[in-house]
């Protein structure tokens, strides 16, 4: 479980599909916390046992990969010098007591970068009039398959998401075209899951309710999973770095946050049915609603009748 000081509760009511972008200070590009050692050890395991599932690249992406690695190392030493130390041609990670070599033919630059931080890393580069995934190191996917996305354009990557092509494909494309090097951004995306594992490449579209879940155990058995995503343009290649940091907390984290519980309840109930199916809400919905109603009773919702 994440040891981040801040609990993210990004629930909009009523639910809306938006880009939700916010300005990002460069010093806050990456989130590094006390789970660093555990998360990096899990990444090491996945790179060792499932390499082809968690790392992909197009051959011509290596220059952008190297640019990202160089930028990442500079950032870590400048802003997180208490956790990282340069040792010759390697970066020593205090939480692991180990070093990651920064060059060599045995490993792509993007994989080296991903072994340094808790974030997953993707590179988007322009090709044939669109932005395409040219490389990715994604050890902690939230129900998506990295390998099937390599070389795909933005709209194709998001085709499984109901409403994305109609509502967001054009504005996202325009945003990528105009993103400035000096103006990185961030956003949040949330899911509810009945499994706390970091590596979850499948599971979208489940329809059958989990009979083991109810309002009594939902606080422990259901997990709020939040992706903190950032977008940043590299100055030399012009490629865009997309980072994904996974936080997850048992749903009981909302027990003393009734306003957040109320917003989550309303967001679930106002979400389009197709998106509810995509997010597997039917698997968890009844248990989640009952649990959230116990935190923020329906009578306290200023007359809303979402039940």
JOUR-V112582 format. One record per residue. OMEGA is omega as a letter, one per 40 degrees, with the letter a starting at -180 (none if undefined). Layout:
OMEGA
OMEGA
This chain:
a
i
a
a
a
i
a
i
a
a
i
i
e
a
i
i
a
i
i
a
i
i
a
i
a
a
a
a
a
i
a
a
a
i
a
a
i
a
i
i
i
i
i
i
a
i
a
a
a
a
a
i
a
i
i
i
i
a
a
i
a
i
i
i
a
i
i
i
a
i
a
i
i
a
a
a
a
a
a
a
i
a
a
i
i
i
a
a
a
i
i
a
a
a
i
a
a
i
i
i
a
i
a
a
a
a
i
a
a
i
i
i
a
i
a
a
i
i
i
a
i
i
i
i
a
i
i
i
i
i
a
i
a
i
i
i
a
i
a
a
i
i
i
a
a
a
a
a
a
i
a
i
a
a
i
i
a
a
a
a
a
i
a
a
a
a
a
a
a
i
i
i
i
i
i
a
a
i
a
i
a
a
i
a
i
i
i
i
a
i
i
a
i
a
a
a
i
a
a
a
a
i
i
i
i
a
a
a
i
a
a
a
i
a
a
a
a
a
i
a
a
a
i
a
a
i
i
a
i
i
a
i
i
a
a
a
a
i
i
i
i
i
a
i
a
i
i
a
i
a
i
i
i
a
i
i
a
i
i
i
i
a
i
i
a
i
i
a
i
i
i
a
a
i
i
i
a
a
i
i
i
i
a
a
a
a
i
a
a
a
a
i
i
i
a
a
a
a
a
a
i
i
i
a
a
a
none
